């Protein structure tokens, strides 16, 4: 039981749970935005219904497919501008300088110089 409690209290699991909850709420926001955009598109185009359910081409109902494509594009748009772009800006502002990696030769030269200094003293 103790091991299970430690597993649950690990930082990664808590962060994952919070991310899942926020993601669920964010999905609702994106869905509402997408529905709004589909309504606007439905009003601008001579198509019956916001979900394009009445869209038929050559006797084939393509409305659900068009609706899914529009939903995908709008979701990608919202995710990019609400999550990816701000995250990239944050990363650029708070970029930590990577430490310079020394080669074996550089380390050996430093050791040689330190040993030479000891001999001189």
SVG drawing of the C-alpha trace seen along z (x, -y; Angstrom):
<svg xmlns="http://www.w3.org/2000/svg" viewBox="-31 -37 90 39">
<polyline fill="none" stroke="black" stroke-width="0.4" points="0.0,0.0 2.9,-2.4 4.4,-1.8 1.1,-2.6 0.8,-5.8 4.4,-6.8 3.5,-6.1 0.4,-8.3 2.3,-11.1 5.1,-11.3 5.3,-14.6 4.8,-13.3 1.6,-11.5 0.1,-14.6 1.2,-16.8 -0.3,-14.3 -3.6,-14.3 -3.7,-18.1 -2.8,-18.2 -5.6,-15.7 -8.2,-17.8 -7.1,-21.0 -7.0,-19.2 -10.6,-18.1 -11.7,-21.6 -9.7,-23.0 -11.3,-20.5 -14.7,-21.9 -13.5,-25.4 -12.1,-24.4 -15.4,-22.5 -17.4,-25.7 -15.1,-27.8 -15.4,-25.2 -19.2,-25.1 -19.3,-28.9 -17.1,-29.0 -19.2,-26.2 -22.3,-28.3 -20.7,-31.3 -19.5,-29.4 -23.0,-27.9 -24.5,-31.4 -22.1,-32.7 -22.4,-29.8 -25.7,-28.7 -25.5,-25.4 -28.3,-24.0 -27.0,-23.4 -23.8,-24.3 -22.5,-20.8 -22.8,-20.7 -25.1,-17.7 -27.1,-18.6 -24.1,-19.0 -24.4,-16.5 -22.1,-16.3 -23.0,-14.0 -25.5,-12.2 -22.9,-11.5 -23.3,-13.1 -20.0,-14.7 -21.3,-17.0 -19.9,-15.0 -16.5,-14.8 -16.3,-18.5 -17.4,-19.2 -14.7,-16.9 -12.0,-18.6 -13.2,-22.1 -13.2,-21.0 -9.6,-19.6 -8.3,-22.8 -9.9,-25.0 -8.7,-22.8 -5.2,-22.9 -5.4,-26.7 -6.6,-27.1 -4.0,-24.7 -1.2,-26.4 -2.1,-29.9 -3.2,-29.1 -0.6,-26.6 2.4,-26.1 3.1,-29.7 3.0,-31.0 5.1,-28.0 7.8,-28.7 7.9,-32.4 8.3,-31.4 11.1,-29.0 12.9,-31.6 12.7,-34.2 13.9,-31.7 16.4,-29.9 19.2,-28.5 22.7,-28.6 24.0,-25.1 27.3,-24.5 30.2,-24.2 31.2,-20.5 34.9,-20.0 36.7,-17.5 39.1,-15.0 42.0,-16.9 40.9,-20.2 40.6,-18.4 44.1,-16.9 45.6,-20.3 44.0,-21.7 45.4,-18.9 48.8,-19.4 48.7,-23.1 47.7,-22.5 50.5,-20.0 53.0,-22.5 51.8,-25.1 52.4,-22.8 56.0,-22.1 56.7,-25.8 55.6,-26.4"/>
</svg>
